[in-house]
Amino acid sequence: MERVLIQNGRVIDPASGRDEICDVAVADGKIVEIGTGLSASAADTVINADGLIVAPGLIDPHVHLREPGQTHKETIETGSHAAVAGGFTTVCCMPNTSPALDSVEQIEFVSARAKAAQCRVFPVAAGTVGRKGMQSTDVAALVKAGAVAISDDGDAIASERMMLAVFEQCASSDVVFMQHCQDPAMTVGAQMHQGSVSAALGLTGWPREAEETIIDRDIALARKTNARYHVQHLSSAGSIELIRDARKEKLHVSAEASPHHLLLTHHVIDRGPDGNAFGAGPWPIAKVNPPIREATDRAAIVRAVGAGVITVLATDHAPHTMDEKDVPYEHAPMGMIGLEFALGLYGRALIASGAIDWPRLLAMMTIEPAKLCNLDRSGLGTLQEGGIPDITIIDPSAEWKPSRDDCKGKSWNTPFIEPSLGISCLGRAVLTMVGGEIRHRMIP
């Protein structure tokens, strides 16, 4: 393994509070030294990080890699290429595959496939058999097999009795439950946020209450069981108040925000089938679950990040083929990719707006998701001498517009590559190192 010296970078490690200009030396699969004026004589590769940020490898706790069963959309291997291009060294893949990740055998399958990936891939196991909400899985066995979290993502566990049983198992195994907060009874046939745009387009609306009622119920159950509870892809201003109150109560409750909910509003749906003409009908590429809501919701989510109510950033990377998306809106699947552009989109939404600074943004993409999924216990999410050399080097001043050429997975289903949308990224991963090996590099 080559010996690498990263020189003169702004080393930001939120876990330890380090924020200083210094060098990082990597050799033999570990960080051997962090300091100033380190000698380059023993290095095989010297990287000049002047003007750049050197951070712990980014961690995404919420991606869909579609394997097993949906490999025409993405695979663990192709998704890992998208991940390292975006600066991610670790991703946690959701269980809504075919079959679902609901057994020890399926968890072991993902773990085996992950050995050939470009980044670290950890499975999130289903909370109910087949994700059908009828029978709980064996959480302890799934965690022992390698699952780092439990979720029925793609659906909420609708039954209060079943949710209570899963929470009890999660609490016993000290593993977080990640909830996709959607009351199925309130979203039958729903296609987008319920509001003026859905009314104008004649589409069935998706009310905020469908998210908020599940969160409210789950917080009560988390209080009862002392379970760790995480709200995925929060979309509603009302949900923020519930999370804030629960955290004030010192419950083990957290939430994540995704790029599209931080930057877009429901008006983006009415851009026509090609996404470039306002008022021309619904745009399938922007169809996502939970839906993109109103400007008041978007602004509230940004404020909640700034206030520390939302503590994790997650892409909800959800690839679909363009053939699947290029159909009448009502028939298009929900979801968009996010791994390649997320860092820059967070920079645009949160750094450029002044909501947070780089150290806080990096905390939300490193140590916070590491703690969420117990990955900090194995040394991930931090830069420490003797520690794991998962490193992301970032150009914080890079302004760039995402394009199809930047998509490194199988799919490019995202509105952010549409030039007429007019949203540019701020900040870019220019080098990604996993376990001491450089997997993505854009700098000399």
C-alpha positions as a Markdown table, in Angstrom:
| # | Residue | x | y | z |
|---|---|---|---|---|
| 1 | Met | 0.0 | 0.0 | 0.0 |
| 2 | Glu | 1.4 | 3.4 | -1.0 |
| 3 | Arg | 2.5 | 6.0 | 1.6 |
| 4 | Val | 0.6 | 9.2 | 1.2 |
| 5 | Leu | 1.3 | 12.6 | 2.6 |
| 6 | Ile | -1.4 | 15.3 | 2.5 |
| 7 | Gln | 0.2 | 18.7 | 3.0 |
| 8 | Asn | -1.1 | 22.1 | 4.2 |
| 9 | Gly | -4.8 | 21.3 | 4.2 |
| 10 | Arg | -7.4 | 22.7 | 6.6 |
| 11 | Val | -7.9 | 19.5 | 8.6 |
| 12 | Ile | -11.4 | 19.5 | 10.1 |
| 13 | Asp | -12.4 | 16.7 | 12.4 |
| 14 | Pro | -15.6 | 17.5 | 14.1 |
| 15 | Ala | -15.4 | 14.5 | 16.4 |
| 16 | Ser | -12.2 | 15.8 | 18.1 |
| 17 | Gly | -12.8 | 19.5 | 17.5 |
| 18 | Arg | -9.6 | 19.8 | 15.3 |
| 19 | Asp | -9.7 | 22.6 | 12.8 |
| 20 | Glu | -6.2 | 23.7 | 11.8 |
| 21 | Ile | -3.8 | 23.9 | 8.9 |
| 22 | Cys | -1.6 | 20.8 | 9.0 |
| 23 | Asp | -0.4 | 17.6 | 7.3 |
| 24 | Val | -1.8 | 14.1 | 7.4 |
| 25 | Ala | 0.5 | 11.1 | 6.8 |
| 26 | Val | -1.0 | 7.7 | 5.8 |
| 27 | Ala | 0.8 | 4.4 | 5.6 |
| 28 | Asp | 0.1 | 0.7 | 6.1 |
| 29 | Gly | -3.6 | 1.2 | 6.2 |
| 30 | Lys | -3.7 | 3.8 | 9.0 |
| 31 | Ile | -3.2 | 7.4 | 9.8 |
| 32 | Val | 0.4 | 7.5 | 11.1 |
| 33 | Glu | 0.7 | 11.1 | 12.0 |
| 34 | Ile | -1.2 | 14.5 | 12.0 |
| 35 | Gly | 0.9 | 17.6 | 12.4 |
| 36 | Thr | 2.8 | 20.4 | 10.8 |
| 37 | Gly | 5.9 | 20.2 | 8.7 |
| 38 | Leu | 5.8 | 16.5 | 8.2 |
| 39 | Ser | 8.6 | 15.1 | 6.1 |
| 40 | Ala | 7.8 | 14.0 | 2.6 |
| 41 | Ser | 10.9 | 11.9 | 2.2 |
| 42 | Ala | 9.2 | 8.6 | 2.9 |
| 43 | Ala | 6.0 | 9.3 | 0.9 |
| 44 | Asp | 5.2 | 7.7 | -2.4 |
| 45 | Thr | 2.6 | 10.3 | -3.1 |
| 46 | Val | 2.5 | 13.9 | -1.9 |
| 47 | Ile | -0.8 | 15.8 | -2.2 |
| 48 | Asn | -0.9 | 19.6 | -1.9 |
| 49 | Ala | -4.1 | 20.4 | -0.1 |
| 50 | Asp | -3.4 | 24.2 | 0.2 |
| 51 | Gly | -6.7 | 26.0 | 0.2 |
| 52 | Leu | -8.6 | 22.7 | 0.6 |
| 53 | Ile | -10.4 | 21.0 | 3.5 |
| 54 | Val | -9.2 | 17.6 | 4.7 |
| 55 | Ala | -12.0 | 15.8 | 6.4 |
| 56 | Pro | -13.0 | 12.4 | 7.7 |
| 57 | Gly | -14.6 | 10.3 | 4.9 |
| 58 | Leu | -18.2 | 11.3 | 4.4 |
| 59 | Ile | -20.9 | 8.8 | 5.6 |
| 60 | Asp | -24.3 | 8.5 | 4.0 |
| 61 | Pro | -26.7 | 6.6 | 6.2 |
| 62 | His | -29.5 | 6.4 | 3.6 |
| 63 | Val | -28.9 | 5.0 | 0.1 |
| 64 | His | -30.7 | 2.6 | -2.2 |
| 65 | Leu | -28.3 | 0.3 | -4.0 |
| 66 | Arg | -31.1 | -1.9 | -5.4 |
| 67 | Glu | -29.2 | -5.2 | -4.9 |
| 68 | Pro | -30.6 | -7.9 | -4.8 |
| 69 | Gly | -33.3 | -7.9 | -7.3 |
| 70 | Gln | -33.3 | -4.5 | -9.0 |
| 71 | Thr | -29.8 | -4.4 | -10.5 |
| 72 | His | -31.0 | -2.8 | -13.7 |
| 73 | Lys | -31.3 | 0.4 | -11.6 |
| 74 | Glu | -28.1 | 0.2 | -9.6 |
| 75 | Thr | -25.8 | -2.4 | -7.9 |
| 76 | Ile | -23.6 | -2.3 | -4.9 |
| 77 | Glu | -20.6 | -1.9 | -7.1 |
| 78 | Thr | -22.0 | 0.8 | -9.4 |
| 79 | Gly | -23.5 | 2.7 | -6.4 |
| 80 | Ser | -20.1 | 2.7 | -4.7 |
| 81 | His | -18.6 | 4.4 | -7.7 |
| 82 | Ala | -21.2 | 7.2 | -7.4 |
| 83 | Ala | -20.4 | 7.3 | -3.7 |
| 84 | Val | -16.7 | 7.9 | -3.9 |
| 85 | Ala | -17.2 | 10.5 | -6.7 |
| 86 | Gly | -19.2 | 12.4 | -4.2 |
| 87 | Gly | -16.7 | 12.1 | -1.4 |
| 88 | Phe | -18.5 | 9.3 | 0.5 |
| 89 | Thr | -16.3 | 6.5 | 2.0 |
| 90 | Thr | -19.2 | 4.8 | 3.8 |
| 91 | Val | -22.8 | 4.2 | 2.8 |
| 92 | Cys | -25.7 | 2.3 | 4.5 |
| 93 | Cys | -28.0 | 0.6 | 2.1 |
| 94 | Met | -31.8 | 0.3 | 2.6 |
| 95 | Pro | -33.6 | -3.0 | 2.8 |
| 96 | Asn | -36.4 | -2.3 | 0.2 |
| 97 | Thr | -34.8 | -4.7 | -2.3 |
| 98 | Ser | -36.2 | -7.9 | -3.8 |
| 99 | Pro | -36.1 | -9.9 | -1.7 |
| 100 | Ala | -36.0 | -7.5 | 1.3 |
| 101 | Leu | -33.0 | -7.5 | 3.6 |
| 102 | Asp | -35.0 | -9.3 | 6.3 |
| 103 | Ser | -32.8 | -12.4 | 7.0 |
| 104 | Val | -29.3 | -13.3 | 8.1 |
| 105 | Glu | -28.7 | -14.7 | 4.6 |
| 106 | Gln | -29.6 | -11.4 | 2.9 |
| 107 | Ile | -27.5 | -9.4 | 5.3 |
| 108 | Glu | -24.5 | -11.7 | 4.6 |
| 109 | Phe | -25.2 | -11.5 | 0.9 |
| 110 | Val | -24.9 | -7.7 | 1.0 |
| 111 | Ser | -21.8 | -7.8 | 3.2 |
| 112 | Ala | -20.1 | -10.3 | 0.8 |
| 113 | Arg | -20.9 | -8.1 | -2.3 |
| 114 | Ala | -19.6 | -5.1 | -0.4 |
| 115 | Lys | -16.1 | -6.5 | -0.3 |
| 116 | Ala | -15.6 | -5.6 | -4.0 |
| 117 | Ala | -17.1 | -2.1 | -3.6 |
| 118 | Gln | -15.2 | 1.1 | -3.9 |
| 119 | Cys | -16.4 | 2.3 | -0.5 |
| 120 | Arg | -17.6 | 0.7 | 2.7 |
| 121 | Val | -21.2 | -0.6 | 2.4 |
| 122 | Phe | -23.2 | -1.6 | 5.4 |
| 123 | Pro | -26.7 | -3.1 | 5.3 |
| 124 | Val | -29.7 | -1.8 | 7.0 |
| 125 | Ala | -32.1 | -4.6 | 7.8 |
| 126 | Ala | -35.9 | -4.7 | 7.6 |
| 127 | Gly | -37.9 | -4.4 | 10.8 |
| 128 | Thr | -40.7 | -6.7 | 9.5 |
| 129 | Val | -40.6 | -9.8 | 7.4 |
| 130 | Gly | -40.8 | -8.8 | 3.7 |
| 131 | Arg | -41.3 | -5.2 | 4.9 |
| 132 | Lys | -45.0 | -6.1 | 5.0 |
| 133 | Gly | -45.6 | -4.8 | 8.6 |
| 134 | Met | -47.1 | -8.0 | 9.8 |
| 135 | Gln | -44.4 | -10.0 | 11.6 |
| 136 | Ser | -41.2 | -8.6 | 13.2 |
| 137 | Thr | -37.8 | -9.8 | 12.1 |
| 138 | Asp | -35.2 | -11.2 | 14.5 |
| 139 | Val | -33.4 | -7.9 | 15.1 |
| 140 | Ala | -30.7 | -9.4 | 17.3 |
| 141 | Ala | -29.7 | -11.9 | 14.7 |
| 142 | Leu | -29.7 | -9.3 | 11.9 |
| 143 | Val | -27.5 | -7.0 | 14.0 |
| 144 | Lys | -25.1 | -9.9 | 14.8 |
| 145 | Ala | -24.9 | -10.7 | 11.1 |
| 146 | Gly | -23.8 | -7.1 | 10.3 |
| 147 | Ala | -26.9 | -4.8 | 10.0 |
| 148 | Val | -26.1 | -1.3 | 11.3 |
| 149 | Ala | -29.7 | -0.1 | 11.6 |
| 150 | Ile | -33.3 | -1.3 | 11.2 |
| 151 | Ser | -35.9 | 0.2 | 8.9 |
| 152 | Asp | -38.8 | -0.7 | 6.6 |
| 153 | Asp | -37.8 | 2.3 | 4.4 |
| 154 | Gly | -40.1 | 2.8 | 1.5 |
| 155 | Asp | -43.0 | 2.2 | 3.9 |
| 156 | Ala | -43.8 | 3.0 | 7.5 |
| 157 | Ile | -44.7 | 0.3 | 10.0 |
| 158 | Ala | -48.3 | 1.2 | 10.2 |
| 159 | Ser | -49.4 | -1.0 | 13.1 |
| 160 | Glu | -48.8 | 0.5 | 16.5 |
| 161 | Arg | -48.6 | -3.0 | 18.0 |
| 162 | Met | -45.9 | -4.0 | 15.5 |
| 163 | Met | -44.0 | -0.8 | 15.8 |
| 164 | Leu | -43.9 | -1.3 | 19.6 |
| 165 | Ala | -42.5 | -4.8 | 19.2 |
| 166 | Val | -39.8 | -3.7 | 16.8 |
| 167 | Phe | -38.8 | -0.8 | 19.0 |
| 168 | Glu | -38.5 | -3.2 | 22.0 |
| 169 | Gln | -36.1 | -5.4 | 19.9 |
| 170 | Cys | -34.1 | -2.4 | 18.7 |
| 171 | Ala | -33.7 | -1.1 | 22.3 |
| 172 | Ser | -32.6 | -4.5 | 23.5 |
| 173 | Ser | -30.0 | -4.6 | 20.7 |
| 174 | Asp | -28.9 | -1.0 | 21.0 |
| 175 | Val | -29.6 | -0.3 | 17.3 |
| 176 | Val | -31.4 | 2.6 | 15.8 |
| 177 | Phe | -34.7 | 2.3 | 14.0 |
| 178 | Met | -35.0 | 4.5 | 10.9 |
| 179 | Gln | -38.6 | 5.4 | 10.0 |
| 180 | His | -40.0 | 6.3 | 6.6 |
| 181 | Cys | -42.8 | 8.5 | 8.0 |
| 182 | Gln | -45.9 | 8.0 | 5.8 |
| 183 | Asp | -49.3 | 7.1 | 7.0 |
| 184 | Pro | -50.6 | 4.8 | 4.2 |
| 185 | Ala | -54.2 | 5.5 | 4.9 |
| 186 | Met | -53.6 | 9.2 | 4.2 |
| 187 | Thr | -51.6 | 8.8 | 1.0 |
| 188 | Val | -53.6 | 6.4 | -1.1 |
| 189 | Gly | -53.0 | 7.4 | -4.7 |
| 190 | Ala | -51.0 | 10.4 | -3.6 |
| 191 | Gln | -48.6 | 11.8 | -6.3 |
| 192 | Met | -47.1 | 15.0 | -4.8 |
| 193 | His | -47.4 | 17.5 | -2.0 |
| 194 | Gln | -51.0 | 18.5 | -1.3 |
| 195 | Gly | -51.3 | 22.2 | -2.2 |
| 196 | Ser | -51.9 | 24.7 | -4.9 |
| 197 | Val | -49.7 | 22.9 | -7.5 |
| 198 | Ser | -51.3 | 19.5 | -7.0 |
| 199 | Ala | -54.7 | 21.2 | -7.3 |
| 200 | Ala | -53.7 | 23.0 | -10.5 |
| 201 | Leu | -52.3 | 19.8 | -12.0 |
| 202 | Gly | -55.2 | 17.6 | -10.9 |
| 203 | Leu | -53.0 | 15.3 | -9.0 |
| 204 | Thr | -53.9 | 13.6 | -5.7 |
| 205 | Gly | -52.2 | 15.5 | -2.9 |
| 206 | Trp | -50.0 | 14.2 | -0.1 |
| 207 | Pro | -50.7 | 16.0 | 3.1 |
| 208 | Arg | -48.1 | 17.0 | 5.7 |
| 209 | Glu | -50.1 | 15.2 | 8.3 |
| 210 | Ala | -49.3 | 11.9 | 6.7 |
| 211 | Glu | -45.7 | 12.4 | 8.0 |
| 212 | Glu | -46.5 | 14.2 | 11.2 |
| 213 | Thr | -48.9 | 11.7 | 12.6 |
| 214 | Ile | -46.5 | 8.8 | 12.3 |
| 215 | Ile | -43.7 | 10.9 | 13.9 |
| 216 | Asp | -46.0 | 11.8 | 16.8 |
| 217 | Arg | -47.0 | 8.2 | 17.4 |
| 218 | Asp | -43.5 | 6.9 | 17.1 |
| 219 | Ile | -42.1 | 9.4 | 19.6 |
| 220 | Ala | -44.6 | 8.2 | 22.2 |
| 221 | Leu | -43.5 | 4.6 | 21.5 |
| 222 | Ala | -39.9 | 5.5 | 21.7 |
| 223 | Arg | -40.5 | 7.2 | 25.0 |
| 224 | Lys | -42.2 | 4.0 | 26.3 |
| 225 | Thr | -39.4 | 1.7 | 25.1 |
| 226 | Asn | -36.3 | 3.9 | 25.3 |
| 227 | Ala | -35.6 | 3.0 | 21.7 |
| 228 | Arg | -33.4 | 5.1 | 19.4 |
| 229 | Tyr | -35.6 | 6.6 | 16.7 |
| 230 | His | -34.5 | 8.4 | 13.6 |
| 231 | Val | -36.8 | 10.2 | 11.1 |
| 232 | Gln | -35.7 | 9.8 | 7.5 |
| 233 | His | -35.9 | 12.5 | 4.9 |
| 234 | Leu | -37.9 | 15.0 | 6.9 |
| 235 | Ser | -40.1 | 17.1 | 4.7 |
| 236 | Ser | -42.7 | 19.0 | 6.8 |
| 237 | Ala | -42.3 | 22.1 | 9.0 |
| 238 | Gly | -44.7 | 20.6 | 11.5 |
| 239 | Ser | -42.5 | 17.5 | 11.9 |
| 240 | Ile | -39.7 | 19.8 | 13.0 |
| 241 | Glu | -41.6 | 20.9 | 16.0 |
| 242 | Leu | -42.2 | 17.3 | 17.1 |
| 243 | Ile | -38.5 | 16.5 | 16.8 |
| 244 | Arg | -37.5 | 19.6 | 18.6 |
| 245 | Asp | -39.8 | 18.8 | 21.6 |
| 246 | Ala | -38.6 | 15.2 | 21.7 |
| 247 | Arg | -35.0 | 16.3 | 21.8 |
| 248 | Lys | -35.7 | 18.8 | 24.5 |
| 249 | Glu | -37.2 | 15.9 | 26.5 |
| 250 | Lys | -33.8 | 14.1 | 26.0 |
| 251 | Leu | -35.4 | 11.3 | 24.1 |
| 252 | His | -33.2 | 9.3 | 21.7 |
| 253 | Val | -34.8 | 11.0 | 18.7 |
| 254 | Ser | -33.0 | 12.4 | 15.6 |
| 255 | Ala | -33.8 | 13.4 | 12.0 |
| 256 | Glu | -32.1 | 13.8 | 8.6 |
| 257 | Ala | -32.5 | 16.2 | 5.7 |
| 258 | Ser | -32.0 | 15.5 | 2.1 |
| 259 | Pro | -30.7 | 17.8 | -0.7 |
| 260 | His | -34.0 | 18.1 | -2.6 |
| 261 | His | -36.0 | 19.1 | 0.5 |
| 262 | Leu | -33.4 | 21.8 | 1.3 |
| 263 | Leu | -33.4 | 23.4 | -2.1 |
| 264 | Leu | -36.6 | 22.7 | -4.0 |
| 265 | Thr | -40.3 | 23.4 | -3.6 |
| 266 | His | -43.4 | 21.8 | -5.1 |
| 267 | His | -43.4 | 24.3 | -8.0 |
| 268 | Val | -40.5 | 22.2 | -9.5 |
| 269 | Ile | -43.1 | 19.5 | -10.4 |
| 270 | Asp | -44.9 | 21.8 | -12.8 |
| 271 | Arg | -42.0 | 22.1 | -15.3 |
| 272 | Gly | -43.3 | 19.8 | -18.1 |
| 273 | Pro | -42.2 | 16.3 | -19.0 |
| 274 | Asp | -38.8 | 17.5 | -20.0 |
| 275 | Gly | -38.3 | 19.8 | -16.9 |
| 276 | Asn | -37.6 | 23.0 | -18.7 |
| 277 | Ala | -40.9 | 24.8 | -19.1 |
| 278 | Phe | -42.9 | 26.1 | -16.2 |
| 279 | Gly | -46.7 | 25.5 | -16.4 |
| 280 | Ala | -46.3 | 22.6 | -18.9 |
| 281 | Gly | -47.4 | 19.8 | -16.7 |
| 282 | Pro | -45.9 | 17.4 | -14.2 |
| 283 | Trp | -42.2 | 16.4 | -14.3 |
| 284 | Pro | -41.6 | 12.8 | -13.4 |
| 285 | Ile | -37.9 | 13.3 | -12.6 |
| 286 | Ala | -38.8 | 15.4 | -9.6 |
| 287 | Lys | -41.3 | 12.9 | -8.2 |
| 288 | Val | -40.0 | 11.8 | -4.9 |
| 289 | Asn | -41.1 | 10.3 | -1.6 |
| 290 | Pro | -41.8 | 12.1 | 0.7 |
| 291 | Pro | -42.7 | 14.8 | -1.7 |
| 292 | Ile | -41.0 | 18.2 | -2.2 |
| 293 | Arg | -43.2 | 20.6 | -0.3 |
| 294 | Glu | -43.7 | 24.4 | 0.0 |
| 295 | Ala | -41.2 | 27.3 | 0.5 |
| 296 | Thr | -42.2 | 27.5 | 4.1 |
| 297 | Asp | -41.3 | 23.9 | 4.7 |
| 298 | Arg | -38.0 | 24.2 | 2.8 |
| 299 | Ala | -37.0 | 27.3 | 4.9 |
| 300 | Ala | -38.1 | 25.6 | 8.1 |
| 301 | Ile | -35.8 | 22.6 | 7.3 |
| 302 | Val | -32.9 | 24.9 | 6.7 |
| 303 | Arg | -33.5 | 26.7 | 10.0 |
| 304 | Ala | -33.8 | 23.3 | 11.8 |
| 305 | Val | -30.4 | 22.3 | 10.5 |
| 306 | Gly | -29.0 | 25.6 | 11.7 |
| 307 | Ala | -30.6 | 25.2 | 15.1 |
| 308 | Gly | -29.3 | 21.7 | 15.6 |
| 309 | Val | -32.8 | 20.1 | 15.5 |
| 310 | Ile | -31.8 | 18.1 | 12.4 |
| 311 | Thr | -28.4 | 16.5 | 13.0 |
| 312 | Val | -27.8 | 14.3 | 10.0 |
| 313 | Leu | -27.6 | 14.9 | 6.3 |
| 314 | Ala | -28.5 | 12.0 | 4.0 |
| 315 | Thr | -29.0 | 11.7 | 0.3 |
| 316 | Asp | -31.8 | 9.1 | 0.0 |
| 317 | His | -30.0 | 8.2 | -3.3 |
| 318 | Ala | -32.7 | 6.4 | -5.2 |
| 319 | Pro | -31.8 | 5.3 | -8.7 |
| 320 | His | -34.3 | 4.5 | -11.4 |
| 321 | Thr | -33.8 | 4.0 | -15.1 |
| 322 | Met | -34.8 | 6.8 | -17.5 |
| 323 | Asp | -37.2 | 4.4 | -19.2 |
| 324 | Glu | -38.9 | 4.0 | -15.8 |
| 325 | Lys | -39.1 | 7.7 | -15.3 |
| 326 | Asp | -40.0 | 8.7 | -18.9 |
| 327 | Val | -43.6 | 7.8 | -18.5 |
| 328 | Pro | -46.8 | 9.7 | -17.6 |
| 329 | Tyr | -46.2 | 11.3 | -14.2 |
| 330 | Glu | -48.8 | 9.1 | -12.4 |
| 331 | His | -46.9 | 5.9 | -13.4 |
| 332 | Ala | -43.4 | 7.1 | -12.7 |
| 333 | Pro | -41.6 | 5.7 | -9.6 |
| 334 | Met | -40.6 | 8.0 | -6.8 |
| 335 | Gly | -37.0 | 8.9 | -6.1 |
| 336 | Met | -33.9 | 10.6 | -7.4 |
| 337 | Ile | -30.1 | 10.0 | -7.2 |
| 338 | Gly | -28.0 | 12.1 | -4.9 |
| 339 | Leu | -24.6 | 10.7 | -4.0 |
| 340 | Glu | -22.5 | 12.5 | -6.6 |
| 341 | Phe | -23.8 | 16.0 | -6.0 |
| 342 | Ala | -25.0 | 16.0 | -2.3 |
| 343 | Leu | -21.9 | 17.7 | -0.8 |
| 344 | Gly | -22.1 | 20.6 | -3.3 |
| 345 | Leu | -25.9 | 20.9 | -2.9 |
| 346 | Tyr | -25.6 | 21.0 | 0.9 |
| 347 | Gly | -22.9 | 23.7 | 0.4 |
| 348 | Arg | -25.4 | 25.7 | -1.7 |
| 349 | Ala | -28.3 | 25.2 | 0.7 |
| 350 | Leu | -26.5 | 25.5 | 4.0 |
| 351 | Ile | -23.1 | 27.2 | 3.6 |
| 352 | Ala | -24.0 | 29.8 | 1.0 |
| 353 | Ser | -27.1 | 30.7 | 3.0 |
| 354 | Gly | -25.1 | 31.1 | 6.2 |
| 355 | Ala | -27.2 | 28.5 | 8.0 |
| 356 | Ile | -24.1 | 26.6 | 9.2 |
| 357 | Asp | -20.4 | 26.6 | 8.6 |
| 358 | Trp | -18.1 | 23.8 | 7.2 |
| 359 | Pro | -17.2 | 22.2 | 10.5 |
| 360 | Arg | -20.9 | 21.8 | 11.4 |
| 361 | Leu | -21.8 | 20.5 | 7.9 |
| 362 | Leu | -19.0 | 18.0 | 8.1 |
| 363 | Ala | -20.1 | 16.9 | 11.5 |
| 364 | Met | -23.5 | 16.1 | 10.0 |
| 365 | Met | -21.9 | 14.0 | 7.3 |
| 366 | Thr | -19.2 | 12.2 | 9.4 |
| 367 | Ile | -19.4 | 11.7 | 13.1 |
| 368 | Glu | -23.2 | 12.2 | 13.4 |
| 369 | Pro | -24.2 | 9.5 | 11.0 |
| 370 | Ala | -21.3 | 7.3 | 12.4 |
| 371 | Lys | -22.9 | 7.6 | 15.9 |
| 372 | Leu | -26.3 | 7.0 | 14.5 |
| 373 | Cys | -25.3 | 3.6 | 13.0 |
| 374 | Asn | -22.8 | 2.7 | 15.7 |
| 375 | Leu | -20.0 | 3.0 | 13.2 |
| 376 | Asp | -18.0 | 5.3 | 15.5 |
| 377 | Arg | -17.4 | 2.2 | 17.7 |
| 378 | Ser | -15.2 | 0.8 | 14.9 |
| 379 | Gly | -13.3 | 4.1 | 14.4 |
| 380 | Leu | -15.2 | 5.6 | 11.4 |
| 381 | Gly | -16.3 | 9.2 | 11.2 |
| 382 | Thr | -13.1 | 10.8 | 12.6 |
| 383 | Leu | -9.4 | 11.5 | 11.8 |
| 384 | Gln | -7.1 | 10.2 | 14.5 |
| 385 | Glu | -3.5 | 9.1 | 14.6 |
| 386 | Gly | -3.5 | 5.3 | 14.4 |
| 387 | Gly | -7.0 | 5.5 | 13.0 |
| 388 | Ile | -8.7 | 4.4 | 9.8 |
| 389 | Pro | -7.5 | 6.5 | 6.8 |
| 390 | Asp | -11.0 | 7.2 | 5.3 |
| 391 | Ile | -10.4 | 10.8 | 4.1 |
| 392 | Thr | -12.3 | 13.2 | 1.9 |
| 393 | Ile | -10.5 | 16.3 | 0.5 |
| 394 | Ile | -12.9 | 19.1 | -0.4 |
| 395 | Asp | -12.5 | 22.3 | -2.4 |
| 396 | Pro | -14.9 | 24.5 | -0.4 |
| 397 | Ser | -14.9 | 27.3 | -3.0 |
| 398 | Ala | -15.6 | 25.1 | -6.1 |
| 399 | Glu | -18.8 | 26.3 | -7.8 |
| 400 | Trp | -20.1 | 23.9 | -10.5 |
| 401 | Lys | -23.2 | 22.7 | -12.2 |
| 402 | Pro | -24.0 | 19.0 | -12.1 |
| 403 | Ser | -24.3 | 17.3 | -15.4 |
| 404 | Arg | -25.1 | 13.8 | -16.7 |
| 405 | Asp | -21.3 | 13.3 | -17.1 |
| 406 | Asp | -21.0 | 13.6 | -13.3 |
| 407 | Cys | -23.3 | 10.6 | -12.7 |
| 408 | Lys | -21.1 | 7.6 | -12.0 |
| 409 | Gly | -23.7 | 5.0 | -11.1 |
| 410 | Lys | -26.2 | 3.4 | -13.5 |
| 411 | Ser | -28.8 | 6.2 | -13.4 |
| 412 | Trp | -29.1 | 9.9 | -13.8 |
| 413 | Asn | -32.6 | 10.5 | -12.5 |
| 414 | Thr | -32.2 | 13.9 | -10.8 |
| 415 | Pro | -33.6 | 17.3 | -11.5 |
| 416 | Phe | -30.4 | 19.0 | -10.5 |
| 417 | Ile | -28.7 | 18.2 | -13.9 |
| 418 | Glu | -31.4 | 20.2 | -15.8 |
| 419 | Pro | -29.6 | 23.4 | -16.7 |
| 420 | Ser | -32.8 | 25.5 | -16.7 |
| 421 | Leu | -33.2 | 24.7 | -13.0 |
| 422 | Gly | -30.4 | 27.1 | -12.3 |
| 423 | Ile | -29.0 | 25.5 | -9.1 |
| 424 | Ser | -25.2 | 25.2 | -8.8 |
| 425 | Cys | -23.2 | 23.4 | -6.3 |
| 426 | Leu | -20.8 | 25.0 | -3.8 |
| 427 | Gly | -18.0 | 22.7 | -2.7 |
| 428 | Arg | -16.7 | 19.5 | -4.2 |
| 429 | Ala | -15.0 | 16.3 | -3.2 |
| 430 | Val | -11.7 | 16.4 | -5.1 |
| 431 | Leu | -10.1 | 13.3 | -3.5 |
| 432 | Thr | -11.7 | 10.3 | -1.8 |
| 433 | Met | -9.5 | 7.8 | 0.1 |
| 434 | Val | -10.9 | 4.6 | 1.5 |
| 435 | Gly | -8.7 | 2.6 | 3.9 |
| 436 | Gly | -5.6 | 4.4 | 2.6 |
| 437 | Glu | -6.4 | 3.8 | -1.1 |
| 438 | Ile | -7.3 | 6.7 | -3.3 |
| 439 | Arg | -10.6 | 5.8 | -5.1 |
| 440 | His | -11.4 | 9.2 | -6.6 |
| 441 | Arg | -9.1 | 12.0 | -7.5 |
| 442 | Met | -9.5 | 15.4 | -9.3 |
| 443 | Ile | -6.3 | 17.1 | -8.1 |
| 444 | Pro | -2.6 | 16.6 | -8.9 |
